[in-house]
């Protein structure tokens, strides 16, 4: 009989943070960074304890990185949009 290994709880948190970083604008940067931190810590724990969750760690890390990139792009687009909206010279008569 094979033993079922328990998933690392930090790996699950890393995945949740990564997915939330994709879904929540602006705050997603913070969630993505937290997801990367939890992913690296859980990777170390998995090596030491032999728990399962390598796939969760990888998925959390990928989602966190994509979430950070998308949120930075959204913020840059907003900044450029507001810069051009404010700098246009609209005169009314």
PyMOL Python script that loads the backbone (N, CA, C, O; Angstrom):
from pymol import cmd

cmd.read_pdbstr("""\
ATOM      1  N   UNK A   1       0.836  -1.174   0.000  1.00  0.00           N
ATOM      2  CA  UNK A   1       0.000   0.000   0.000  1.00  0.00           C
ATOM      3  C   UNK A   1       0.882   1.239   0.000  1.00  0.00           C
ATOM      4  O   UNK A   1       1.875   1.326   0.723  1.00  0.00           O
ATOM      5  N   UNK A   2       0.498   2.169  -0.812  1.00  0.00           N
ATOM      6  CA  UNK A   2       1.282   3.401  -0.884  1.00  0.00           C
ATOM      7  C   UNK A   2       0.723   4.426   0.089  1.00  0.00           C
ATOM      8  O   UNK A   2      -0.481   4.513   0.331  1.00  0.00           O
ATOM      9  N   UNK A   3       1.636   5.180   0.621  1.00  0.00           N
ATOM     10  CA  UNK A   3       1.271   6.205   1.580  1.00  0.00           C
ATOM     11  C   UNK A   3       0.934   7.492   0.834  1.00  0.00           C
ATOM     12  O   UNK A   3       1.657   7.882  -0.082  1.00  0.00           O
ATOM     13  N   UNK A   4      -0.137   8.142   1.209  1.00  0.00           N
ATOM     14  CA  UNK A   4      -0.503   9.413   0.595  1.00  0.00           C
ATOM     15  C   UNK A   4       0.208  10.519   1.353  1.00  0.00           C
ATOM     16  O   UNK A   4       0.021  10.685   2.558  1.00  0.00           O
ATOM     17  N   UNK A   5       1.040  11.286   0.618  1.00  0.00           N
ATOM     18  CA  UNK A   5       1.765  12.376   1.246  1.00  0.00           C
ATOM     19  C   UNK A   5       0.877  13.603   1.332  1.00  0.00           C
ATOM     20  O   UNK A   5       0.082  13.888   0.436  1.00  0.00           O
ATOM     21  N   UNK A   6       1.031  14.311   2.418  1.00  0.00           N
ATOM     22  CA  UNK A   6       0.264  15.533   2.619  1.00  0.00           C
ATOM     23  C   UNK A   6       0.920  16.666   1.839  1.00  0.00           C
ATOM     24  O   UNK A   6       2.145  16.766   1.778  1.00  0.00           O
ATOM     25  N   UNK A   7       0.084  17.521   1.242  1.00  0.00           N
ATOM     26  CA  UNK A   7       0.603  18.677   0.513  1.00  0.00           C
ATOM     27  C   UNK A   7       1.100  19.735   1.489  1.00  0.00           C
ATOM     28  O   UNK A   7       0.532  19.932   2.563  1.00  0.00           O
ATOM     29  N   UNK A   8       2.150  20.394   1.099  1.00  0.00           N
ATOM     30  CA  UNK A   8       2.709  21.466   1.915  1.00  0.00           C
ATOM     31  C   UNK A   8       1.729  22.635   1.949  1.00  0.00           C
ATOM     32  O   UNK A   8       1.242  23.071   0.906  1.00  0.00           O
ATOM     33  N   UNK A   9       1.442  23.138   3.137  1.00  0.00           N
ATOM     34  CA  UNK A   9       0.448  24.205   3.268  1.00  0.00           C
ATOM     35  C   UNK A   9       0.939  25.518   2.661  1.00  0.00           C
ATOM     36  O   UNK A   9       0.134  26.289   2.137  1.00  0.00           O
ATOM     37  N   UNK A  10       2.232  25.783   2.721  1.00  0.00           N
ATOM     38  CA  UNK A  10       2.754  27.009   2.118  1.00  0.00           C
ATOM     39  C   UNK A  10       2.684  26.946   0.595  1.00  0.00           C
ATOM     40  O   UNK A  10       2.584  27.982  -0.061  1.00  0.00           O
ATOM     41  N   UNK A  11       2.735  25.753   0.033  1.00  0.00           N
ATOM     42  CA  UNK A  11       2.579  25.602  -1.416  1.00  0.00           C
ATOM     43  C   UNK A  11       1.162  25.965  -1.838  1.00  0.00           C
ATOM     44  O   UNK A  11       0.951  26.581  -2.883  1.00  0.00           O
ATOM     45  N   UNK A  12       0.201  25.580  -1.019  1.00  0.00           N
ATOM     46  CA  UNK A  12      -1.195  25.922  -1.309  1.00  0.00           C
ATOM     47  C   UNK A  12      -1.392  27.435  -1.194  1.00  0.00           C
ATOM     48  O   UNK A  12      -2.077  28.037  -2.021  1.00  0.00           O
ATOM     49  N   UNK A  13      -0.797  28.045  -0.176  1.00  0.00           N
ATOM     50  CA  UNK A  13      -0.896  29.493  -0.006  1.00  0.00           C
ATOM     51  C   UNK A  13      -0.234  30.211  -1.170  1.00  0.00           C
ATOM     52  O   UNK A  13      -0.747  31.227  -1.638  1.00  0.00           O
ATOM     53  N   UNK A  14       0.904  29.697  -1.649  1.00  0.00           N
ATOM     54  CA  UNK A  14       1.596  30.302  -2.788  1.00  0.00           C
ATOM     55  C   UNK A  14       0.721  30.271  -4.032  1.00  0.00           C
ATOM     56  O   UNK A  14       0.679  31.241  -4.788  1.00  0.00           O
ATOM     57  N   UNK A  15       0.024  29.163  -4.245  1.00  0.00           N
ATOM     58  CA  UNK A  15      -0.875  29.066  -5.395  1.00  0.00           C
ATOM     59  C   UNK A  15      -2.046  30.033  -5.263  1.00  0.00           C
ATOM     60  O   UNK A  15      -2.420  30.691  -6.234  1.00  0.00           O
ATOM     61  N   UNK A  16      -2.620  30.121  -4.079  1.00  0.00           N
ATOM     62  CA  UNK A  16      -3.752  31.035  -3.865  1.00  0.00           C
ATOM     63  C   UNK A  16      -3.309  32.486  -4.075  1.00  0.00           C
ATOM     64  O   UNK A  16      -4.016  33.260  -4.720  1.00  0.00           O
ATOM     65  N   UNK A  17      -2.153  32.855  -3.538  1.00  0.00           N
ATOM     66  CA  UNK A  17      -1.647  34.215  -3.724  1.00  0.00           C
ATOM     67  C   UNK A  17      -1.371  34.505  -5.194  1.00  0.00           C
ATOM     68  O   UNK A  17      -1.642  35.604  -5.676  1.00  0.00           O
ATOM     69  N   UNK A  18      -0.830  33.516  -5.905  1.00  0.00           N
ATOM     70  CA  UNK A  18      -0.552  33.699  -7.328  1.00  0.00           C
ATOM     71  C   UNK A  18      -1.808  33.918  -8.142  1.00  0.00           C
ATOM     72  O   UNK A  18      -1.843  34.789  -9.012  1.00  0.00           O
ATOM     73  N   UNK A  19      -2.842  33.136  -7.867  1.00  0.00           N
ATOM     74  CA  UNK A  19      -4.103  33.291  -8.591  1.00  0.00           C
ATOM     75  C   UNK A  19      -4.757  34.620  -8.241  1.00  0.00           C
ATOM     76  O   UNK A  19      -5.288  35.296  -9.122  1.00  0.00           O
ATOM     77  N   UNK A  20      -4.726  35.003  -6.974  1.00  0.00           N
ATOM     78  CA  UNK A  20      -5.307  36.285  -6.577  1.00  0.00           C
ATOM     79  C   UNK A  20      -4.544  37.465  -7.179  1.00  0.00           C
ATOM     80  O   UNK A  20      -5.136  38.507  -7.458  1.00  0.00           O
ATOM     81  N   UNK A  21      -3.235  37.306  -7.379  1.00  0.00           N
ATOM     82  CA  UNK A  21      -2.473  38.393  -8.002  1.00  0.00           C
ATOM     83  C   UNK A  21      -2.895  38.601  -9.449  1.00  0.00           C
ATOM     84  O   UNK A  21      -2.742  39.696  -9.992  1.00  0.00           O
ATOM     85  N   UNK A  22      -3.420  37.565 -10.071  1.00  0.00           N
ATOM     86  CA  UNK A  22      -3.940  37.706 -11.430  1.00  0.00           C
ATOM     87  C   UNK A  22      -5.298  38.385 -11.451  1.00  0.00           C
ATOM     88  O   UNK A  22      -5.634  39.071 -12.417  1.00  0.00           O
ATOM     89  N   UNK A  23      -6.072  38.203 -10.408  1.00  0.00           N
ATOM     90  CA  UNK A  23      -7.457  38.640 -10.414  1.00  0.00           C
ATOM     91  C   UNK A  23      -7.690  40.015  -9.788  1.00  0.00           C
ATOM     92  O   UNK A  23      -8.645  40.697 -10.162  1.00  0.00           O
ATOM     93  N   UNK A  24      -6.859  40.434  -8.864  1.00  0.00           N
ATOM     94  CA  UNK A  24      -7.088  41.684  -8.139  1.00  0.00           C
ATOM     95  C   UNK A  24      -6.106  42.741  -8.656  1.00  0.00           C
ATOM     96  O   UNK A  24      -4.895  42.608  -8.480  1.00  0.00           O
ATOM     97  N   UNK A  25      -6.637  43.792  -9.297  1.00  0.00           N
ATOM     98  CA  UNK A  25      -5.725  44.822  -9.814  1.00  0.00           C
ATOM     99  C   UNK A  25      -5.107  45.657  -8.697  1.00  0.00           C
ATOM    100  O   UNK A  25      -5.695  45.819  -7.627  1.00  0.00           O
ATOM    101  N   UNK A  26      -3.927  46.176  -8.959  1.00  0.00           N
ATOM    102  CA  UNK A  26      -3.129  47.039  -8.086  1.00  0.00           C
ATOM    103  C   UNK A  26      -2.611  46.310  -6.852  1.00  0.00           C
ATOM    104  O   UNK A  26      -1.404  46.326  -6.611  1.00  0.00           O
ATOM    105  N   UNK A  27      -3.458  45.681  -6.073  1.00  0.00           N
ATOM    106  CA  UNK A  27      -3.011  44.925  -4.898  1.00  0.00           C
ATOM    107  C   UNK A  27      -2.318  43.631  -5.340  1.00  0.00           C
ATOM    108  O   UNK A  27      -1.612  42.996  -4.557  1.00  0.00           O
ATOM    109  N   UNK A  28      -2.527  43.257  -6.586  1.00  0.00           N
ATOM    110  CA  UNK A  28      -1.947  42.034  -7.122  1.00  0.00           C
ATOM    111  C   UNK A  28      -0.434  42.008  -7.088  1.00  0.00           C
ATOM    112  O   UNK A  28       0.165  40.935  -7.023  1.00  0.00           O
ATOM    113  N   UNK A  29       0.197  43.180  -7.130  1.00  0.00           N
ATOM    114  CA  UNK A  29       1.665  43.224  -7.040  1.00  0.00           C
ATOM    115  C   UNK A  29       2.109  42.698  -5.684  1.00  0.00           C
ATOM    116  O   UNK A  29       3.024  41.880  -5.595  1.00  0.00           O
ATOM    117  N   UNK A  30       1.462  43.166  -4.643  1.00  0.00           N
ATOM    118  CA  UNK A  30       1.810  42.726  -3.284  1.00  0.00           C
ATOM    119  C   UNK A  30       1.517  41.232  -3.129  1.00  0.00           C
ATOM    120  O   UNK A  30       2.321  40.491  -2.564  1.00  0.00           O
ATOM    121  N   UNK A  31       0.367  40.800  -3.633  1.00  0.00           N
ATOM    122  CA  UNK A  31       0.017  39.380  -3.538  1.00  0.00           C
ATOM    123  C   UNK A  31       0.985  38.519  -4.339  1.00  0.00           C
ATOM    124  O   UNK A  31       1.326  37.414  -3.917  1.00  0.00           O
ATOM    125  N   UNK A  32       1.431  39.015  -5.489  1.00  0.00           N
ATOM    126  CA  UNK A  32       2.396  38.272  -6.294  1.00  0.00           C
ATOM    127  C   UNK A  32       3.730  38.114  -5.590  1.00  0.00           C
ATOM    128  O   UNK A  32       4.340  37.046  -5.628  1.00  0.00           O
ATOM    129  N   UNK A  33       4.180  39.180  -4.950  1.00  0.00           N
ATOM    130  CA  UNK A  33       5.437  39.108  -4.201  1.00  0.00           C
ATOM    131  C   UNK A  33       5.303  38.139  -3.031  1.00  0.00           C
ATOM    132  O   UNK A  33       6.206  37.345  -2.768  1.00  0.00           O
ATOM    133  N   UNK A  34       4.173  38.209  -2.333  1.00  0.00           N
ATOM    134  CA  UNK A  34       3.946  37.253  -1.236  1.00  0.00           C
ATOM    135  C   UNK A  34       3.885  35.821  -1.761  1.00  0.00           C
ATOM    136  O   UNK A  34       4.376  34.899  -1.110  1.00  0.00           O
ATOM    137  N   UNK A  35       3.282  35.634  -2.937  1.00  0.00           N
ATOM    138  CA  UNK A  35       3.226  34.309  -3.545  1.00  0.00           C
ATOM    139  C   UNK A  35       4.613  33.769  -3.856  1.00  0.00           C
ATOM    140  O   UNK A  35       4.879  32.584  -3.655  1.00  0.00           O
ATOM    141  N   UNK A  36       5.501  34.635  -4.345  1.00  0.00           N
ATOM    142  CA  UNK A  36       6.875  34.206  -4.624  1.00  0.00           C
ATOM    143  C   UNK A  36       7.627  33.849  -3.340  1.00  0.00           C
ATOM    144  O   UNK A  36       8.405  32.896  -3.312  1.00  0.00           O
ATOM    145  N   UNK A  37       7.389  34.615  -2.291  1.00  0.00           N
ATOM    146  CA  UNK A  37       8.045  34.329  -1.009  1.00  0.00           C
ATOM    147  C   UNK A  37       7.571  32.982  -0.460  1.00  0.00           C
ATOM    148  O   UNK A  37       8.379  32.153  -0.041  1.00  0.00           O
ATOM    149  N   UNK A  38       6.244  32.774  -0.469  1.00  0.00           N
ATOM    150  CA  UNK A  38       5.717  31.498   0.025  1.00  0.00           C
ATOM    151  C   UNK A  38       6.187  30.335  -0.849  1.00  0.00           C
ATOM    152  O   UNK A  38       6.438  29.243  -0.340  1.00  0.00           O
ATOM    153  N   UNK A  39       6.308  30.557  -2.150  1.00  0.00           N
ATOM    154  CA  UNK A  39       6.751  29.491  -3.045  1.00  0.00           C
ATOM    155  C   UNK A  39       8.191  29.079  -2.740  1.00  0.00           C
ATOM    156  O   UNK A  39       8.508  27.889  -2.714  1.00  0.00           O
ATOM    157  N   UNK A  40       9.059  30.064  -2.511  1.00  0.00           N
ATOM    158  CA  UNK A  40      10.446  29.711  -2.229  1.00  0.00           C
ATOM    159  C   UNK A  40      10.591  29.017  -0.877  1.00  0.00           C
ATOM    160  O   UNK A  40      11.380  28.083  -0.732  1.00  0.00           O
ATOM    161  N   UNK A  41       9.822  29.480   0.116  1.00  0.00           N
ATOM    162  CA  UNK A  41       9.895  28.836   1.435  1.00  0.00           C
ATOM    163  C   UNK A  41       9.320  27.419   1.395  1.00  0.00           C
ATOM    164  O   UNK A  41       9.851  26.508   2.030  1.00  0.00           O
ATOM    165  N   UNK A  42       8.240  27.244   0.649  1.00  0.00           N
ATOM    166  CA  UNK A  42       7.641  25.911   0.590  1.00  0.00           C
ATOM    167  C   UNK A  42       8.526  24.948  -0.192  1.00  0.00           C
ATOM    168  O   UNK A  42       8.557  23.756   0.113  1.00  0.00           O
ATOM    169  N   UNK A  43       9.238  25.441  -1.186  1.00  0.00           N
ATOM    170  CA  UNK A  43      10.157  24.589  -1.949  1.00  0.00           C
ATOM    171  C   UNK A  43      11.244  24.029  -1.026  1.00  0.00           C
ATOM    172  O   UNK A  43      11.611  22.858  -1.117  1.00  0.00           O
ATOM    173  N   UNK A  44      11.751  24.891  -0.133  1.00  0.00           N
ATOM    174  CA  UNK A  44      12.759  24.445   0.827  1.00  0.00           C
ATOM    175  C   UNK A  44      12.184  23.425   1.804  1.00  0.00           C
ATOM    176  O   UNK A  44      12.831  22.426   2.117  1.00  0.00           O
ATOM    177  N   UNK A  45      10.966  23.678   2.283  1.00  0.00           N
ATOM    178  CA  UNK A  45      10.333  22.743   3.219  1.00  0.00           C
ATOM    179  C   UNK A  45      10.045  21.402   2.570  1.00  0.00           C
ATOM    180  O   UNK A  45      10.184  20.360   3.210  1.00  0.00           O
ATOM    181  N   UNK A  46       9.642  21.420   1.295  1.00  0.00           N
ATOM    182  CA  UNK A  46       9.346  20.163   0.589  1.00  0.00           C
ATOM    183  C   UNK A  46      10.609  19.327   0.459  1.00  0.00           C
ATOM    184  O   UNK A  46      10.557  18.103   0.577  1.00  0.00           O
ATOM    185  N   UNK A  47      11.746  19.979   0.215  1.00  0.00           N
ATOM    186  CA  UNK A  47      13.010  19.243   0.123  1.00  0.00           C
ATOM    187  C   UNK A  47      13.376  18.603   1.461  1.00  0.00           C
ATOM    188  O   UNK A  47      13.904  17.492   1.505  1.00  0.00           O
ATOM    189  N   UNK A  48      13.088  19.320   2.554  1.00  0.00           N
ATOM    190  CA  UNK A  48      13.451  18.797   3.878  1.00  0.00           C
ATOM    191  C   UNK A  48      12.495  17.714   4.369  1.00  0.00           C
ATOM    192  O   UNK A  48      12.934  16.688   4.887  1.00  0.00           O
ATOM    193  N   UNK A  49      11.193  17.936   4.209  1.00  0.00           N
ATOM    194  CA  UNK A  49      10.207  17.040   4.809  1.00  0.00           C
ATOM    195  C   UNK A  49       9.730  15.940   3.877  1.00  0.00           C
ATOM    196  O   UNK A  49       9.218  14.922   4.342  1.00  0.00           O
ATOM    197  N   UNK A  50       9.886  16.122   2.573  1.00  0.00           N
ATOM    198  CA  UNK A  50       9.412  15.111   1.631  1.00  0.00           C
ATOM    199  C   UNK A  50       7.925  15.168   1.353  1.00  0.00           C
ATOM    200  O   UNK A  50       7.352  14.218   0.819  1.00  0.00           O
ATOM    201  N   UNK A  51       7.293  16.282   1.715  1.00  0.00           N
ATOM    202  CA  UNK A  51       5.867  16.442   1.436  1.00  0.00           C
ATOM    203  C   UNK A  51       5.653  16.603  -0.064  1.00  0.00           C
ATOM    204  O   UNK A  51       6.591  16.842  -0.824  1.00  0.00           O
ATOM    205  N   UNK A  52       4.395  16.467  -0.468  1.00  0.00           N
ATOM    206  CA  UNK A  52       4.084  16.714  -1.873  1.00  0.00           C
ATOM    207  C   UNK A  52       3.717  18.182  -2.048  1.00  0.00           C
ATOM    208  O   UNK A  52       3.486  18.893  -1.070  1.00  0.00           O
ATOM    209  N   UNK A  53       3.665  18.629  -3.288  1.00  0.00           N
ATOM    210  CA  UNK A  53       3.279  20.006  -3.561  1.00  0.00           C
ATOM    211  C   UNK A  53       4.196  20.722  -4.524  1.00  0.00           C
ATOM    212  O   UNK A  53       4.111  21.942  -4.665  1.00  0.00           O
ATOM    213  N   UNK A  54       5.079  19.986  -5.195  1.00  0.00           N
ATOM    214  CA  UNK A  54       5.976  20.631  -6.156  1.00  0.00           C
ATOM    215  C   UNK A  54       5.201  21.290  -7.292  1.00  0.00           C
ATOM    216  O   UNK A  54       5.561  22.378  -7.741  1.00  0.00           O
ATOM    217  N   UNK A  55       4.149  20.643  -7.752  1.00  0.00           N
ATOM    218  CA  UNK A  55       3.330  21.215  -8.812  1.00  0.00           C
ATOM    219  C   UNK A  55       2.616  22.473  -8.366  1.00  0.00           C
ATOM    220  O   UNK A  55       2.484  23.431  -9.129  1.00  0.00           O
ATOM    221  N   UNK A  56       2.155  22.465  -7.127  1.00  0.00           N
ATOM    222  CA  UNK A  56       1.497  23.657  -6.574  1.00  0.00           C
ATOM    223  C   UNK A  56       2.478  24.818  -6.475  1.00  0.00           C
ATOM    224  O   UNK A  56       2.123  25.963  -6.753  1.00  0.00           O
ATOM    225  N   UNK A  57       3.706  24.520  -6.080  1.00  0.00           N
ATOM    226  CA  UNK A  57       4.729  25.559  -5.965  1.00  0.00           C
ATOM    227  C   UNK A  57       5.022  26.161  -7.332  1.00  0.00           C
ATOM    228  O   UNK A  57       5.105  27.380  -7.478  1.00  0.00           O
ATOM    229  N   UNK A  58       5.178  25.300  -8.331  1.00  0.00           N
ATOM    230  CA  UNK A  58       5.472  25.787  -9.678  1.00  0.00           C
ATOM    231  C   UNK A  58       4.323  26.623 -10.227  1.00  0.00           C
ATOM    232  O   UNK A  58       4.549  27.687 -10.803  1.00  0.00           O
ATOM    233  N   UNK A  59       3.102  26.151 -10.052  1.00  0.00           N
ATOM    234  CA  UNK A  59       1.937  26.901 -10.533  1.00  0.00           C
ATOM    235  C   UNK A  59       1.804  28.235  -9.792  1.00  0.00           C
ATOM    236  O   UNK A  59       1.483  29.252 -10.406  1.00  0.00           O
ATOM    237  N   UNK A  60       2.045  28.236  -8.502  1.00  0.00           N
ATOM    238  CA  UNK A  60       1.981  29.473  -7.727  1.00  0.00           C
ATOM    239  C   UNK A  60       3.038  30.467  -8.151  1.00  0.00           C
ATOM    240  O   UNK A  60       2.776  31.667  -8.231  1.00  0.00           O
ATOM    241  N   UNK A  61       4.239  29.969  -8.426  1.00  0.00           N
ATOM    242  CA  UNK A  61       5.323  30.846  -8.856  1.00  0.00           C
ATOM    243  C   UNK A  61       5.028  31.456 -10.223  1.00  0.00           C
ATOM    244  O   UNK A  61       5.255  32.647 -10.435  1.00  0.00           O
ATOM    245  N   UNK A  62       4.523  30.645 -11.148  1.00  0.00           N
ATOM    246  CA  UNK A  62       4.199  31.135 -12.491  1.00  0.00           C
ATOM    247  C   UNK A  62       3.069  32.156 -12.428  1.00  0.00           C
ATOM    248  O   UNK A  62       3.153  33.214 -13.052  1.00  0.00           O
ATOM    249  N   UNK A  63       2.019  31.850 -11.682  1.00  0.00           N
ATOM    250  CA  UNK A  63       0.893  32.790 -11.548  1.00  0.00           C
ATOM    251  C   UNK A  63       1.334  34.086 -10.883  1.00  0.00           C
ATOM    252  O   UNK A  63       0.879  35.163 -11.268  1.00  0.00           O
ATOM    253  N   UNK A  64       2.206  33.998  -9.898  1.00  0.00           N
ATOM    254  CA  UNK A  64       2.687  35.198  -9.219  1.00  0.00           C
ATOM    255  C   UNK A  64       3.498  36.081 -10.155  1.00  0.00           C
ATOM    256  O   UNK A  64       3.326  37.300 -10.169  1.00  0.00           O
ATOM    257  N   UNK A  65       4.372  35.475 -10.931  1.00  0.00           N
ATOM    258  CA  UNK A  65       5.197  36.251 -11.865  1.00  0.00           C
ATOM    259  C   UNK A  65       4.325  36.915 -12.929  1.00  0.00           C
ATOM    260  O   UNK A  65       4.496  38.096 -13.229  1.00  0.00           O
ATOM    261  N   UNK A  66       3.394  36.157 -13.494  1.00  0.00           N
ATOM    262  CA  UNK A  66       2.497  36.726 -14.510  1.00  0.00           C
ATOM    263  C   UNK A  66       1.630  37.819 -13.889  1.00  0.00           C
ATOM    264  O   UNK A  66       1.401  38.853 -14.517  1.00  0.00           O
ATOM    265  N   UNK A  67       1.149  37.608 -12.672  1.00  0.00           N
ATOM    266  CA  UNK A  67       0.335  38.609 -11.990  1.00  0.00           C
ATOM    267  C   UNK A  67       1.093  39.900 -11.740  1.00  0.00           C
ATOM    268  O   UNK A  67       0.546  40.988 -11.919  1.00  0.00           O
ATOM    269  N   UNK A  68       2.348  39.789 -11.328  1.00  0.00           N
ATOM    270  CA  UNK A  68       3.171  40.980 -11.098  1.00  0.00           C
ATOM    271  C   UNK A  68       3.367  41.740 -12.405  1.00  0.00           C
ATOM    272  O   UNK A  68       3.212  42.961 -12.447  1.00  0.00           O
ATOM    273  N   UNK A  69       3.708  41.021 -13.469  1.00  0.00           N
ATOM    274  CA  UNK A  69       3.937  41.662 -14.763  1.00  0.00           C
ATOM    275  C   UNK A  69       2.669  42.356 -15.263  1.00  0.00           C
ATOM    276  O   UNK A  69       2.724  43.498 -15.719  1.00  0.00           O
ATOM    277  N   UNK A  70       1.535  41.674 -15.179  1.00  0.00           N
ATOM    278  CA  UNK A  70       0.285  42.275 -15.645  1.00  0.00           C
ATOM    279  C   UNK A  70      -0.104  43.503 -14.826  1.00  0.00           C
ATOM    280  O   UNK A  70      -0.565  44.500 -15.383  1.00  0.00           O
ATOM    281  N   UNK A  71       0.078  43.437 -13.525  1.00  0.00           N
ATOM    282  CA  UNK A  71      -0.265  44.581 -12.684  1.00  0.00           C
ATOM    283  C   UNK A  71       0.648  45.774 -12.944  1.00  0.00           C
ATOM    284  O   UNK A  71       0.188  46.916 -12.929  1.00  0.00           O
ATOM    285  N   UNK A  72       1.927  45.527 -13.180  1.00  0.00           N
ATOM    286  CA  UNK A  72       2.841  46.625 -13.517  1.00  0.00           C
ATOM    287  C   UNK A  72       2.433  47.245 -14.846  1.00  0.00           C
ATOM    288  O   UNK A  72       2.443  48.468 -14.985  1.00  0.00           O
ATOM    289  N   UNK A  73       2.074  46.415 -15.831  1.00  0.00           N
ATOM    290  CA  UNK A  73       1.623  46.944 -17.117  1.00  0.00           C
ATOM    291  C   UNK A  73       0.350  47.771 -16.972  1.00  0.00           C
ATOM    292  O   UNK A  73       0.225  48.828 -17.592  1.00  0.00           O
ATOM    293  N   UNK A  74      -0.593  47.303 -16.163  1.00  0.00           N
ATOM    294  CA  UNK A  74      -1.837  48.051 -15.952  1.00  0.00           C
ATOM    295  C   UNK A  74      -1.548  49.399 -15.303  1.00  0.00           C
ATOM    296  O   UNK A  74      -2.126  50.412 -15.697  1.00  0.00           O
ATOM    297  N   UNK A  75      -0.675  49.420 -14.328  1.00  0.00           N
ATOM    298  CA  UNK A  75      -0.336  50.683 -13.669  1.00  0.00           C
ATOM    299  C   UNK A  75       0.347  51.626 -14.654  1.00  0.00           C
ATOM    300  O   UNK A  75       0.043  52.819 -14.669  1.00  0.00           O
ATOM    301  N   UNK A  76       1.260  51.117 -15.474  1.00  0.00           N
ATOM    302  CA  UNK A  76       1.912  51.966 -16.466  1.00  0.00           C
ATOM    303  C   UNK A  76       0.920  52.516 -17.478  1.00  0.00           C
ATOM    304  O   UNK A  76       1.014  53.679 -17.869  1.00  0.00           O
ATOM    305  N   UNK A  77      -0.033  51.690 -17.905  1.00  0.00           N
ATOM    306  CA  UNK A  77      -1.050  52.157 -18.859  1.00  0.00           C
ATOM    307  C   UNK A  77      -1.900  53.257 -18.226  1.00  0.00           C
ATOM    308  O   UNK A  77      -2.199  54.255 -18.881  1.00  0.00           O
ATOM    309  N   UNK A  78      -2.292  53.087 -16.963  1.00  0.00           N
ATOM    310  CA  UNK A  78      -3.056  54.128 -16.281  1.00  0.00           C
ATOM    311  C   UNK A  78      -2.257  55.417 -16.154  1.00  0.00           C
ATOM    312  O   UNK A  78      -2.796  56.504 -16.361  1.00  0.00           O
ATOM    313  N   UNK A  79      -0.968  55.306 -15.814  1.00  0.00           N
ATOM    314  CA  UNK A  79      -0.147  56.504 -15.681  1.00  0.00           C
ATOM    315  C   UNK A  79      -0.015  57.237 -17.016  1.00  0.00           C
ATOM    316  O   UNK A  79      -0.117  58.462 -17.060  1.00  0.00           O
ATOM    317  N   UNK A  80       0.208  56.507 -18.088  1.00  0.00           N
ATOM    318  CA  UNK A  80       0.313  57.126 -19.410  1.00  0.00           C
ATOM    319  C   UNK A  80      -1.015  57.754 -19.808  1.00  0.00           C
ATOM    320  O   UNK A  80      -1.042  58.862 -20.342  1.00  0.00           O
ATOM    321  N   UNK A  81      -2.112  57.057 -19.553  1.00  0.00           N
ATOM    322  CA  UNK A  81      -3.428  57.593 -19.886  1.00  0.00           C
ATOM    323  C   UNK A  81      -3.710  58.891 -19.136  1.00  0.00           C
ATOM    324  O   UNK A  81      -4.155  59.873 -19.731  1.00  0.00           O
ATOM    325  N   UNK A  82      -3.451  58.895 -17.837  1.00  0.00           N
ATOM    326  CA  UNK A  82      -3.720  60.095 -17.056  1.00  0.00           C
ATOM    327  C   UNK A  82      -2.756  61.225 -17.402  1.00  0.00           C
ATOM    328  O   UNK A  82      -3.129  62.396 -17.338  1.00  0.00           O
ATOM    329  N   UNK A  83      -1.519  60.885 -17.768  1.00  0.00           N
ATOM    330  CA  UNK A  83      -0.576  61.920 -18.192  1.00  0.00           C
ATOM    331  C   UNK A  83      -1.098  62.636 -19.441  1.00  0.00           C
ATOM    332  O   UNK A  83      -1.101  63.865 -19.503  1.00  0.00           O
ATOM    333  N   UNK A  84      -1.536  61.861 -20.428  1.00  0.00           N
ATOM    334  CA  UNK A  84      -2.055  62.469 -21.648  1.00  0.00           C
ATOM    335  C   UNK A  84      -3.404  63.143 -21.423  1.00  0.00           C
ATOM    336  O   UNK A  84      -3.710  64.127 -22.097  1.00  0.00           O
ATOM    337  N   UNK A  85      -4.204  62.655 -20.514  1.00  0.00           N
ATOM    338  CA  UNK A  85      -5.493  63.279 -20.225  1.00  0.00           C
ATOM    339  C   UNK A  85      -5.295  64.628 -19.546  1.00  0.00           C
ATOM    340  O   UNK A  85      -6.049  65.566 -19.807  1.00  0.00           O
ATOM    341  N   UNK A  86      -4.302  64.740 -18.686  1.00  0.00           N
ATOM    342  CA  UNK A  86      -4.050  65.990 -17.982  1.00  0.00           C
ATOM    343  C   UNK A  86      -3.287  66.973 -18.856  1.00  0.00           C
ATOM    344  O   UNK A  86      -3.518  68.179 -18.770  1.00  0.00           O
ATOM    345  N   UNK A  87      -2.392  66.485 -19.689  1.00  0.00           N
ATOM    346  CA  UNK A  87      -1.534  67.378 -20.460  1.00  0.00           C
ATOM    347  C   UNK A  87      -2.189  67.923 -21.716  1.00  0.00           C
ATOM    348  O   UNK A  87      -1.621  68.814 -22.347  1.00  0.00           O
ATOM    349  N   UNK A  88      -3.353  67.433 -22.107  1.00  0.00           N
ATOM    350  CA  UNK A  88      -4.014  67.973 -23.290  1.00  0.00           C
ATOM    351  C   UNK A  88      -4.544  69.368 -22.978  1.00  0.00           C
ATOM    352  O   UNK A  88      -5.118  69.616 -21.918  1.00  0.00           O
ATOM    353  N   UNK A  89      -4.339  70.250 -23.915  1.00  0.00           N
ATOM    354  CA  UNK A  89      -4.743  71.651 -23.736  1.00  0.00           C
ATOM    355  C   UNK A  89      -6.113  71.851 -24.357  1.00  0.00           C
ATOM    356  O   UNK A  89      -6.241  72.077 -25.560  1.00  0.00           O
ATOM    357  N   UNK A  90      -7.122  71.765 -23.527  1.00  0.00           N
ATOM    358  CA  UNK A  90      -8.489  71.937 -23.989  1.00  0.00           C
ATOM    359  C   UNK A  90      -8.969  73.311 -23.559  1.00  0.00           C
ATOM    360  O   UNK A  90      -9.038  73.621 -22.370  1.00  0.00           O
ATOM    361  N   UNK A  91      -9.295  74.120 -24.542  1.00  0.00           N
ATOM    362  CA  UNK A  91      -9.805  75.450 -24.213  1.00  0.00           C
ATOM    363  C   UNK A  91     -11.255  75.538 -24.646  1.00  0.00           C
ATOM    364  O   UNK A  91     -11.633  75.034 -25.703  1.00  0.00           O
ATOM    365  N   UNK A  92     -12.043  76.170 -23.837  1.00  0.00           N
ATOM    366  CA  UNK A  92     -13.448  76.365 -24.169  1.00  0.00           C
ATOM    367  C   UNK A  92     -13.710  77.846 -24.336  1.00  0.00           C
ATOM    368  O   UNK A  92     -13.119  78.666 -23.635  1.00  0.00           O
ATOM    369  N   UNK A  93     -14.572  78.188 -25.239  1.00  0.00           N
ATOM    370  CA  UNK A  93     -14.895  79.607 -25.499  1.00  0.00           C
ATOM    371  C   UNK A  93     -16.200  79.982 -24.933  1.00  0.00           C
ATOM    372  O   UNK A  93     -16.621  81.132 -25.061  1.00  0.00           O
TER     373      UNK A  93
END
""", "prot")
cmd.dss("prot")
cmd.show_as("cartoon", "prot")
cmd.util.cbc("prot")
cmd.orient("prot")
